[in-house]
Amino acid sequence: MPFIAYWGAPIIDTDDDAAMDGALGELMPRGALPGGLDQECAIGIVPMHGDGWAGRPGLQGHRRGGTAWAPRFKDARVMPLGGGGAGCVITVRDDVAELELVLRVELCVSGALNMQATIHNIGLQRYSLDALTITFPMPRRATRLATFHGRWCKEMQRDTSDWNIGAWTAENRRGRTSHEHPPLVLATTETTSAVGGEIWALHTAWSGNHVTFAERLADGRRYIQMGELLHSGEICLEAGETYTTPRIVGAYSSVGDCGIANVMQAEVRAMRNPLSPRPVTLNTWEAVYFNHDSDTLHQLAHTAADVGVERFVLDDGWFLARRNDSAGLGDWYVDPVVYPHGLTPLIDTVKSRGMQFGLWLEPEMVNPDSDLYRAHPDWVLEHSGYPHVLGRHQLVLNLAIPEAYAYILKCVDALLNQYDISYLKWDMNRPHVGAANTRGTAATHIQTQALYMLLDEIRFLHPDVEIESCSSGGGRIDHEILRRTDRVWTSDTNDPLLRQTIQHHTSLLVPPEMMGCHIGAPKAHTTNKTSTLIFRAITAMFGHLGIEWNLLHATPTELEELRAVVSLHKELRPILHTGQVIFTTMLSDSDGEYLAHGVASPDMSRAVVAVSRLLDISVGAPPKLRIAGLDHQRQYTVSCVLGQPRDGGYVISHHSGYDLEHNGLEILSMHSESAVLLTLESS
């Protein structure tokens, strides 16, 4: 069985035998250990119990009667990847268990390591698969684990702890990538920081159930397993059938979080670029909610255009009987009561002001109070015979039923053909509970595949329509959904204090141009907290900028300031949406009091950096700002372009990139929940 002998920093001098031996030696299997087997079992890419592996097996399953549960593969065949890719395909067989395993290994231009496994039933009897995961060994110096958790409106919270003997696991059964257990884990050294130290990062590119398992064995070895979580009986392979794991994305950094973010973001950009310039968006949800008054929406569109908005998105409430969230899902037809002339008049107003028009949908869901459910109650993704488990008054529609799939495709296609719609906000607000097909078999896996197929088909039919992945905010953010979508809705909260951390950690996976970041109303809808426009604007600046605010209630002064913010964003957009991350740190322990981050142009001639004071803890002078990753030889002029003070207090001429990294930049006193936006221009 193949195993990873080394992964990490590039081995530059391969002619140095000592250096090569040192690099490869740490993860190589050792000889016999006292009281153990005659040969230590390597940590294979898919380690097998039958080979003597005492940890968690990478392949778990059996045939009828419990046989073939501990296979032993051999006779590896290695073929290079087709298409000039850097990697190989490794095939191994077990003729006793009648199974074939195919491993795909690819080192991408982005620097990411992509791994996938396929199990093939070459026997005549059914093989029941319980788990197939990819295993990555970790060097012994990776003594700490950084994991992520969250909830609605508080996604991507980070927890770092010592990697002690024993196992840590996170299992997601929500049917989507989830708020609770984002499929991202980092193994780090003791001294790793935002801008320094080694990190080995792993991400499961899959939008359904998944599992992350990290173990430190008693003998000191460490490994992490990633893959899809399968419910009992979900994957049963008949003769000749196969199952393929999600893609597992690995990234290494010797410069802390910053390096991981740049590798992961480059991987996404390689899949999705070139994207069109990210239009500044206004979304109507927090402006009008379900109150779709025609005059209000037309006035809102005019005001949005006046402040520089480039895309107007009509959110929930436009379709049949949708006056609140208890009815209508599944009936994807414009409500003739609210819109007697259809959406055309509103779209005409939006287009006349030079804006694109977008529309909210939740195609995977159905309300029991809907014409669709009344006609087809059997289309629900739940095992019949039990009472429904509702979430937000809704159920999941079984897209694996051909008629249900065809109905949704027809509805979406008809809307896109009838109206000039440039953008779909694709929502998914209810997790899977007992998700089963018509036979009662667990079906989250096939539902996820059906979703991918539906998105692919819509994109084929309407290649110019952009799609946003929204799932109660950040509940479906992963590299596989990003193959098919142009943006994610990072969180349902627009509270800038919460957004600072959410966006900072999401940027480890997602480039800023694909993270929806909106300026909300002065009082946040989800927390009822009030914040300044400057703090809200600087927080939203590092993403796909939008507005989630009833601008008809804004004062003339607020509209003037918002217009200036939008103009500044458009000026900085070429850097913000193409540059490299330059995470920054404060040159003292700020205990989470300050958060600073930035983006530099590819040639390092320009950069944009935000400095935020989140909490009020310290009593002394603010710590210095260390900006790493710039060109050490260049001289930069640092200017404050947004925030206080603006009257030259942050202008520093001929400040070298080396000095900014090693000596830092003086930060003037700031209130808590405030921020400044800096630009750096090389001379």
N, C-alpha and C positions, 0 to 999 in steps of 0.2 A: 504494500500500500504506500502511495506517495505521501510525503510529509514535507512541511516547510522547514528547510534547514536554516534559513535566514530571511528576515525582512526588516527593513529599517533604512538607515542612511546609505547612500550609494557607496559601494566598495570601489574606490577609484583605482587603486593600484593592484590589479589582479595578478601581477607578476611577483608580488611580495607574498611568498608562501606563508610566512609567519602571520602577516595581517589577515590573509584569507583563512588560515586555520583558526585564528582568534575570533573572526567574525562568524564562522560557521559552527564553531565548537559548542556554543552555549545551548543551542537547540537540538544538537545531534544526540541520538540515543547513546546511553552508556552501557558498559558491560554489566555483568551480574552484580546485584546488590545483595548484601547479607540478608538471608531469610526470604529472598525474592526469587523471581524466575531466572533462568540462565542468561537471558538477554532482556534488558529493559525495553519495553514497547515504546516506540516513538509516538509522539503526539501527531497522529496522522491528520490529513485534511478531513477525512471521515474516519475517525479511529474506531476500531472494532474490538468488542469484548472477546471475540474468538481468537484474536491475535495476542491476547494477554493484557489489553488495555483495561486498567482498573477504574478509570474515570467514567464519565457519562458517555455512552456509545453515541457515535454520530449517526448511525443507522439503527433504528428500532422497528421491528415488525415480525411477522410470522406467517406461516401457512396453516391450513386447517390441521388441528391436532397439536398445534404449538411448535411445529418443526421450523427449520430455517431461521431461527431467532438469533443465532450467533454466527453469521457467515464469516468466511475467511477468503478474501479475494486475492488473486495472484495473476501472473502473466500480463503485466502491464504493457500496454501498447501506447506509444507516444507519437502524436502527430502535431505539426505546427498549426497555429491558427490560420485559417484562410484569410484572404484579403490583406495580407501584409501586416496583420496585428502582431504585437509582441506578446507571445504566450504560446500555450499548447493545449491540446486536448488529450487527456489520459484515460484510457479504457482498461478496466480490470474486470475479471470474471470469477464467479464461484459456480462451478458446474455441479457441485453437490446441492447447494441451496437453489440453483438455477436462477441466478441473478447476475445482471451486468451493471456495473457502475461506471458512469462517464463523468469525469471532472474537467471543467473548463477553467483555465487560468489565464488571465490577461492583465498585463501591465500597460496601463493607458497613458496617452500623451500627457494627460493632466497630472500624472504621478500617482493616480489611484490604482489599487490592486483589486480587480474584480474577480470573484470566484462564484462558481455555480456547479451544482451536482445534479445528475439525472440517474434515476434508478429504473432499470428495464427488467420486466418479468419475462425471462426467456423459458420459463416452464409452462406446463399446461394447467396447473392448479392456481387458483387465486392467491395473491400475496397481499396481506393486509399491512399497510404501512402506518406506523404510529409516529415516526419522526425521521427526518433527514435534515441534518444541520451541517454547517461548515465550521470547522474548528481552526482557530489561529493560535499557535503557541506564542507566549509572551516571555521576553527575557526576564531574568531574575531581578534586574534593577528596576523593573516596572512594579514598584511597591505600593502604588495607590490606584484606586479606581474612581473615576468621575462618571456618575450616572445621572439620568434626567428623569424627572417626574412632573406631574402637573394636574391641572383640572381646568374646567371651563373658565376662561378669562384669566387664567394664571398658568399658561403653558410654559414648557421648557425651563423648569426650575432645576438648578444643578446641585448635586450633592457629591462631595468628595470625601473619601474615607480611606483608611489603611486597608490594604488587601491582605487580610489575615487568612490563616488556614481554614478551609471550608469553602462553601459555595454561596454565591449570590445569584439570584435569578429574578427576572421580571417576565411575567406572562400576560400577554394582552389578548383578551377574548371579546373585544368591542366590535369586531368586524370592520374596523377602520384603523388607520395608523395609531390613533388615540391621543387624547390629552394626557392620560395617566402615565403611559409608558412609551415615550418616543423611542424608536429603535436605534438608539445611538449610545455608545459606551466608549470611554477613553481610559486607556491604561497609561499611567504617567510615572515619572520618577519623583523622588521626594522633593526636588527643587523646581519642578516645572511651574511655569507661570503663564500669563497671557502672551508674553513675548520671548520666553526662553525655556529651555529644557525639552526633553523628549516626550513625545506622545505617540501612542499607537491607537488609532481610532477605527471603529467598525460601525457600519450602518447597514441595516436590512432594508433594501429597496423593495418594499412591498406595502400595499395599502390595505391589507387585511390583518388577520391574527398573526402574532409573531412571538418568539421567545428569545430572550437573551440569558445566557448562562455563563458565569465566570467562576472558575474554581482555582484555588491554590491547593495543590496536593500536599500530603504530609512530607513528601520527599523534596518539597520546595519548588517544584515546577508549577507554572501557571499557564492557563489557557482560557480562551473565550469562545463560546459557540453561539452562532446566530442562525436563525432560520424561521420558517413558518411554523406556527403552532397549529397542529391538526387535532380536531375533535375526534372522539372515538368513532371509527368506521368511516371517516370522511374520505379517505383515499384507499380504495381496494383495487388493486391492479389485476385485471384479468390477463390471460395469456397474450403476450405481445404488447401490453400497455406500458406506458412510462409515466413518471412524475418528475418534474424539474423544480428545484428549489428556487426561491427568489434569488436575485443577484445580491451578494454580500460585497459591500464596498469597503476596502481598507485604505487607510491613509496614514502616513508617517510624517512627523514633524520634529525637527531639531530646534525649532524656534517657538515652541509652545502652541497655544490656541491659534495664533495667527497663521502658522503654517498649515494646520488642519483646515481652517476656513478657506484658505486659498486653494488647496487641493480639491476639497469638496465642491467649492463654487466653480472651479475650472471644469470639473467633471460634468456639472449640470450645464454649464455654458456650451460645452462640446456637444451635448445632446440637443440643445434647443436653439442655439444661435444659428443664423442671425435673427434676433428679435427686432421688431419695429421699435422706434423710440417710444418709451413708456409714457402714454398720455396721462396728464393730470386728470384725475377722476373725481366726480361727485357722485356719491351713492345716496339714494333717497331714504334709506331705512330710518336712521335716527333723525331725519328731517320731518317725515310725515307718518312713519309707521304704516298702519293699514288705512289711513285717511287719504285716499287717492282722490283729492279734489282737483278737477281739471284746471281751474284758474290758478290755484296754488302751484301746481307742477309747472305750468307754463311760466309763471313769474320766477319760480326757482331756477328754471333753465336759463332765463335771461340774466338773472343775477349771477349764476355760475359762470356764464360766458364772460360777463363783465370783469370777473376777478381772474380770468385766464384759464378756466377749466376747459379741457379738451375732450372729455368723455363723460356723458351723463347716463347713469345706470338706474333704471327703474327697479326697485326691489319688491319684496313680497307684497301681494295685495291686488294684483292686476287681473287675476283669472277668476273663473266661475266661483261664486259664493264665498270668496275669500275676504270676509270682513274681519276675521280674527284667525288665530292659528288652529282652530278646532275643525275646520272644514275646507274642502276644495282640493287638497293635494291629490293629484292624479287627473284632474279635469283641466288639462292644459289648453284652455280656450279663453280668449279675451272676454271678460265679463261685459255683456252688452248693456247692463244697467249702469256700471261705472264708466264705461267707455263706449257710448252708443255708436260712435263712428270708428271704433277700433283704436289702435295705437297710432294710426297714421298722423292725426293732427299734432300729437305731442312729438312724434319723431320729426315731423316737418319743422316744428319750432326749433328742436335741438339741432337739426342739420342746417337750418338757415343761419344759425349762430356759429357755424364752423365746428361743431362738436360731433363726435361719434355717439351712437345710441347703444346702450347695453341693457340686458334684461336678466332678472333673477329667476332661477328655476331650481326645483328640488326633484329631479326626475326619478330617483330611486325610492321615493316614499309615496304613501297613500294614506289619506284620512279615512276612517270608517264612514264618516259623513261625507261621502263623495259619490258621484254617479259611477265612477270606475269601480269602487269597492262594491257598491250595490249590484253591479252587473257581474263582477268577477271576484267574489270573496275568496276563491280558491287560488288567486294569484299572490297571496300574501306569503312571505318567506317565514313561515312558522309551521310547526307540526300541528296538524289538525287534531282536534279532540281536547285541546286545552284552552282555557280562557286566554284572550289576548293580553299581552303585557305592553301597555301603551307607553310611549315617550313623546311628550309634546303633542298628545292626541293623535299620534300617527304610528303607522306600521311600515315595514320594509316590503317593497314590491319585488317579487322573485323574477329577476331578469333572466334566469336560466330557462324559464318557460318561454318557448319561441313566440307565442302570441303576445305575451306581456312585453317582451323585448321589442317586437315589431310595432306594438302600439306606441311605446315611448319614442322609438326612432321616428315613427310617422309624425307624432305630435311636434317634436323638436324640429324636424325637417320642414314641416309645414310652416311653423313660425318663422324660420329663417328664410324660407322662400317668399312668404307673404310680406315680411317687413324688412326694412333696411337695418338689420341688427349686426353690429360689429363685434359684440362681446357677450358672453354668457357667464353669469355668476352662478356656478354649479354648486349647490349646497347639499348637505347631508347631515341632518340633525338628530337622528335616532340611532343609537348603537344596536348591534345585533343581539337578540336574546333568543336562544333556542332556534337559531336560524336553520331551517330544514327545508328540503325539497319535498315534492309531492309524495315521495316514498317514506318520508320521515327521517331521511339521512341528513347528517350535518352538511351544510352547503355554503358556508362562508367562502371557502376556496373557489368554488365555481361561480359564486356571485361576484367575487372580485375579478375573476377572469372575464365575466360577462360585462362588467363595468368597463374594463379596459377595451374590450371589443366595441362597445357602444361608443365610447369616446373616439376610438380610432375611426369608426365608420362616419361619425359626424364630422370629424376633421377632414376625412376624405371627400365627403360631399360638399363641405363648406370650408375650404382650406384657408380662407381669409378671416374667418371668425375666430377670435381669441376666447379662451376658456380659463376661468379662475376656479381653482380647487378651494372650496370653502366647506367646512364641516363643523358647525357650531364654532366657527373661528378656526383655530389651528389643529383640528382633530384629524386632518388627513394631509400631512406634509411629509413626503418622502421622495426619493429620487425616481421611483417608478411612476408615480402620479405626475411628476414633473416632466416625464417623457411626452406626456399628452396634454399638458396644460401650460399656460403662459404666465401664471401668477398664482400665489397662494394667499388666502386671507389669514394673516398671521395670528390674529386673535380677535374675538368679539369685543374686547375692551379697547377703548380709545383713551383710557386714563394714561397720560404720558409716564407717570411714575411706574406703573406696572409694565407698560410697553418697553421701557428702557431695558429691563432684564430679559423680557420675552424676545425682543428683536435681537439683542446681543447674542443670545445663545442659539436662536434660530439661524443666525448668520454662519454658524459652524457648518450648516448643511446647504443653505440657500443663498444665492447671490442677491444683492440688494434690489436689483431691477425686477426680481420676481417675488419680492415680499411686499404685500399690500400694507401700507402704513398711512393712516388717515389722520387728519386734523379734526378732532371732534369739537363739540360745543364747549363753552366755558365750563359747564358742569357736566362731568362724565356720566353718561347714561347708566353704566354698570356699577359705578362706585359712589355716585352722588358727590364726588369731590370736585372742587373748583381749582383750575390752574390757569396760568397766564397763556396768552396766545403764543408768545415767544417760546416757552417751554414745550408747548404742544407742537409747534411748527418745527423746531430743531429735532425733536424726537421723531417726527414723521419724515424728516428730510432724507434720511438714509434708507430709502426704499422706493417702491412705486408709489409716489405721492398721491394722496386723495383727500377728500373732504367728506366728513360725515356730520353735517351740521345744517340746520335750517337757516340758511343765509338771509332769509326774509326777516329773521329776528335779530340779525347782527346790526350793530350801530354803524354809522358811516365811517367812524374811525377804525372800527374792526375790519370793515371791508377794504379800506385803504391799506391797512397793514397786511391783510391777507393777500391782496393783489401784489404787494411788494414781495411777500414770501414766495408766492407762486412764480413770480418773475425770477427771483434768485434761484429757485430750484431748477428752472429751465436753463438758466445760465450754467449751473453746476452739473446738470444732468449728464453730460458727456463723461465727466469724471466719475460721478457717483455710480453710473450704470455700466461702466466698462473696466474700472480700476481694480487694483488689488487691495485687499484688506490690510490695514496697518493698525492692528490693535495697539493700544497704548496703556501705560501704567503710570501711577503716581509714585514719585520717589520717596514714599513713606507708606506705612500701612494705613490705608484709609478705612478699613473695616467696612467696606461697602458704601462708604459715604460719598465717594466720587466714582463716576464711570466715564471713561473716555475711549473713543474709538474713531477710526477714520478710514478714508479710502484715498489711494494714490493713483495717479494716472499711470498707464503701463510704462511710460518712459521716465517716471519719477520726477518729472518737471513740475508737477502741481499736486496738491493734496488738499483734502477737506477733512477737518477734524472737529468733532463735537466734544465738549467737556461739560458734564452735568454734575451738579451736586444734588444727590438724591435725599440724603439725610442730614440732620444737624447734630453732629456728634462732637467734633473737635472744637477746642477753644482757641487754639493757636492759629498761626498763619496757614493758608492752604499749602499743601505739598506741591512740589514741582511736578510738571507734566513731562514724562519721558515719551518721546515719539520715536519708535523704532521702525526700521525698514526703509528709510529714505536713503538717498545717495549721499554717502559720507563726504564726497568731494565737492558737492554743490553748496552754494549759499542760497538761503531761502529768506524771503520776506514774509513775516507772519502778520496777518491782519484779522481783526475781528469784524465779521460781516453781518452778524446777527446776535443780539443779546447785549447785555450791559457789562462793562462800559463800552461804548462804540467810538468815543472821541480820541482815538489814537492810543488808548491804553494798552493795546495788544500788538502794536506795530513794532517789529524788531527787524532791522535791516541787517543783511549779511550775516545771518545765523546759519552755521554749517549744519549739514545733516548729521555729522558726527557729534557736534555739540548738542543738538536736539535730543539725540539718543542717549548720550552718556552724562550730560550735565543737566539736561531738562530745561523746561520753560517755566518761568514764574507765572503763577496763576493768581489773578486778583481775587479779592474776597467776593463770595457769591452767597446768596440766600439758598436755603434748601429748596428743592424742587424748582431749580432754575438751571439755565444752560447758556453757553456761548458757542457760536459757530465760527471756526477759524479757517482761513485759507492760507496755504503756503505756496508761494510762487518762487521758482528758482530764477536767479538773476544771471 
